[in-house]
Every structure is written in C-alpha cells, then in structure tokens.
Amino acid sequence: MDITKLTETGEQCLMRTYARLPLALCRGEGSWVWDTEGKRYLDFVTGLAVTSLGHSHPEIVRVIREQAGLMLHSSNLYWNEPQVRLARTLTEHSFADRAFFCNSGAEANEGAIKLARKYAKKHYGEHKTKIISLRGSFHGRTLATVTATGQERYHKGYEPLPADFGYAERDDAAALEEVLDERTAAFFLEPVLGEGGVFPLSKEFMLAARNICAKKGILLVFDEVQVGMGRSGYLFAHEAYGVTPDVMTLAKALGNGIPIGAVLAGGQAAETFAPGDHASTFGGNLLAAAVATRVTEIMTEEGFLPDVREKSAWFAAELGKLARKAAIPGQVRGMGFMLGLPVGEAGPRIVESCRREGLLVNCVGGDTLRFLPPLTVSRAEMEEALDILDKVLGNT
Ligand SMILES: Cc1ncc(COP(=O)(O)O)c(C=O)c1O
C-alpha cells in the first residue's frame, strides 16, 4: 500500500488517537530505518526510547528466533525459566529483591500504585492511600496512571478521576515536606522527566525526596520507563544520583521492541504482594523474558555503559555548539542519550525539515526537540545527524 492509500485507510478504520506524520516505517538496521517508499532515515527517536540496541540487533534476532521455535507463552499458572532468569538478572544489577512483569510502562506504574496502596495499608493503616507525583510528569494512559500524570490536558474528558492523587512541584525541595503528608502512600518520580520536556531532577530534590519518604514511611517510586535501561549512561538513572528508590518501574527499552514492563521492589516493599493480589496474562512470558534478559546482559557487558556516557557527552556538547551557532537561546538539557533542546514554537517545523533531510527526531512539551538515538549509535552516525541539524537550524 502506498503512503496515501495507507493514510486514507488508516483514517477510516483506526481510532483517531494519534496525529501521525505521513510516514510508514517498515525496516530497520542498527541506527537506520527505511520507509515504505524506500527512503532511509537516521533514527534518533528509536520508537520513543524503545529500540536502544538498534534495529535488528543480531543477538536479539537470534534470541527471538530461538525462543519462538521453543515456546512463546505458557501463562503464570506455571514457572517459566526465562522469566526467573530475567528476574535474577535484574535483581543482581539493581537495588531490587523481587520483580513483577507486565506488558507496558503504564501497566508497570499501575502495578506500582497498587503495590504502594497495599503496602501502606498493611504497615500503617487504612488512611494512608495518597499517591503524589510531579507536575509536568508522565506516567501512562490508564485511568490511574493518567491521574498520576501531572498534566491536566491528559485528564480532560475522563473525570471522575480516581481519588487520592496529588502533585508536587519539580525541584521544589522546600515544599515537599508539606505535600508528602502522613496520608501519602507513595511518591512517584521520573529522575529525568521525558514527555514533559526532558528535565533532569536536581540532586538536592532527589535527596530530599529520599529523606522525607524514609522518615514518613512513604514508598519512593522511580518511574524509569523511559530513562532506565542504559539511556542515562547508567543502567538506571538513579545510580547517577546515588539515590535508591523502594520501587522502580521499567518498560520501553527492556524488550528492545518486544513489549514488556516490570515493577522492581526492594526490602519490605518487595514482600507486599501475595498470590492472587496482582496478575497479568502475558506478563513475563517466555519470549519477552528471554529477549529482556539478553538486552540486560548486553547493556551490562564491560564497556557498554561507559561508551554510552562518552558518546552522549560528546553529542550533547556538539549539539550545544550547533544551538549557539544558530542563535538558539535555550540550553541542551538531559542525561546520557536522553537529550532535549528547547527551540520554541519552531519545534514541529524543525522535526519536519529533519525528516525531509533523513533524520528522525521528535518534539516534546510543544517546544523541545528530543534526541533519543540508539545507545549503539556510531560517531559517524552522530556526525551525520549533526550535519543535518546544522543545515536545518541554519534555514529555520
Ligand atoms: C516515564 C514514562 N512512564 C510511563 C510511560 C507509559 O508507558 P507505556 O506507553 O508503555 O504505557 C511512558 C511513556 O512514554 C513514560 O515515558
């Protein structure tokens, strides 16, 4: 189907949840993707921070083929070895003692909300039910996670929203003491806000959150759905802050394109759920778990994460130089390979010009170009992306 026909048919039979660009991707290799017309692009979107090891990574293709030939799914009525191996791999590489697997970021956060309510009631009583998150955050689109998402535009039309959710201001450590009150069960944070515009939280704020939560018996939950799994230059972004949560959620890059989400918990929080408390039919099935284990193994191989830190620091510095050359007043911000450049209302136009020149980037918060290259991107590919940006920004 050519793109005109595809667009026309899609407009007729798909629900209108997305304002899509007139582009259909059908093949990928490493940092490159091809559309249905045969045009090649450098992929600095990576399916929204999902294909972090690049497209068609030979090891991931091998594991998918091998596991597909053995068994895809068996249900959580039984043990499955890939799931146990994945839980062991993730707990060995994190603060966590136990893992629960599901299928997406929203579902992971939904699970963490349920875990927090259950934990708080069990340890402190029926009154402790509030879930606090940050204004400007993004935690998903289910009814509970969209309520935790601190952006009103996502709430509109879905009221009444679930009760007992509240919001704190990003980086306002002084106000936290009051917002996180005795009725609070959990405080949800993205260490680097993603959809809200690529804002890394300050270390001071992260430390204040950790201290207040510990003091008041509040579970500190880090949503690392977007920034986790190597994107920050560390396996988990909180490692760079030296601040450990009680619970962490993952999804996106965990499966490099195979849908999987995870709730990881440490200490007493990890003991919250009993059989029957929570479940997911597909959660941690053999295919998703085998792939996610291999993804985690590759990302924790010696040299992988230092290389991400080195390459991303170089790219961020070069991006800063380009921005200054184009007289863009905003500063590059972010962490590792999750970078944002505020460009004002020209954002969508720049995205479109980059696309025409063969570079895929997207725009978040209405005014910020977001760069999410594969963690495996080469220096030559980064240079090519910068050349395209240089040309586009020069003409904007
Ligand atoms: C930080 C964060 N949490 C949760 C989600 C929701 O994930 P999903 O779309 O897989 O439900 C996203 C998606 O962008 C996200 O960036």
Ligand as a Chemical Component Dictionary entry (heavy atoms), coordinates in Angstrom:
data_LIG
# 
_chem_comp.id                   LIG 
_chem_comp.type                 NON-POLYMER 
_chem_comp.pdbx_formal_charge   0 
_chem_comp.three_letter_code    LIG 
# 
loop_
_chem_comp_atom.comp_id 
_chem_comp_atom.atom_id 
_chem_comp_atom.alt_atom_id 
_chem_comp_atom.type_symbol 
_chem_comp_atom.charge 
_chem_comp_atom.model_Cartn_x 
_chem_comp_atom.model_Cartn_y 
_chem_comp_atom.model_Cartn_z 
_chem_comp_atom.pdbx_ordinal 
LIG C1 C1 C 0 8.193 7.923 32.104 1  
LIG C2 C2 C 0 7.102 7.157 31.447 2  
LIG N1 N1 N 0 6.282 6.395 32.195 3  
LIG C3 C3 C 0 5.297 5.674 31.642 4  
LIG C4 C4 C 0 5.060 5.691 30.288 5  
LIG C5 C5 C 0 3.956 4.880 29.700 6  
LIG O1 O1 O 0 4.476 3.783 29.034 7  
LIG P1 P1 P 0 3.586 2.941 28.010 8  
LIG O2 O2 O 0 3.300 3.846 26.849 9  
LIG O3 O3 O 0 4.443 1.762 27.663 10 
LIG O4 O4 O 0 2.344 2.553 28.737 11 
LIG C6 C6 C 0 5.888 6.465 29.472 12 
LIG C7 C7 C 0 5.655 6.530 28.021 13 
LIG O5 O5 O 0 6.131 7.385 27.317 14 
LIG C8 C8 C 0 6.932 7.227 30.062 15 
LIG O6 O6 O 0 7.747 7.991 29.328 16 
# 
loop_
_chem_comp_bond.comp_id 
_chem_comp_bond.atom_id_1 
_chem_comp_bond.atom_id_2 
_chem_comp_bond.value_order 
_chem_comp_bond.pdbx_ordinal 
LIG C1 C2 SING 1  
LIG C2 N1 SING 2  
LIG C2 C8 DOUB 3  
LIG N1 C3 DOUB 4  
LIG C3 C4 SING 5  
LIG C4 C5 SING 6  
LIG C4 C6 DOUB 7  
LIG C5 O1 SING 8  
LIG O1 P1 SING 9  
LIG P1 O2 DOUB 10 
LIG P1 O3 SING 11 
LIG P1 O4 SING 12 
LIG C6 C7 SING 13 
LIG C6 C8 SING 14 
LIG C7 O5 DOUB 15 
LIG C8 O6 SING 16 
# 
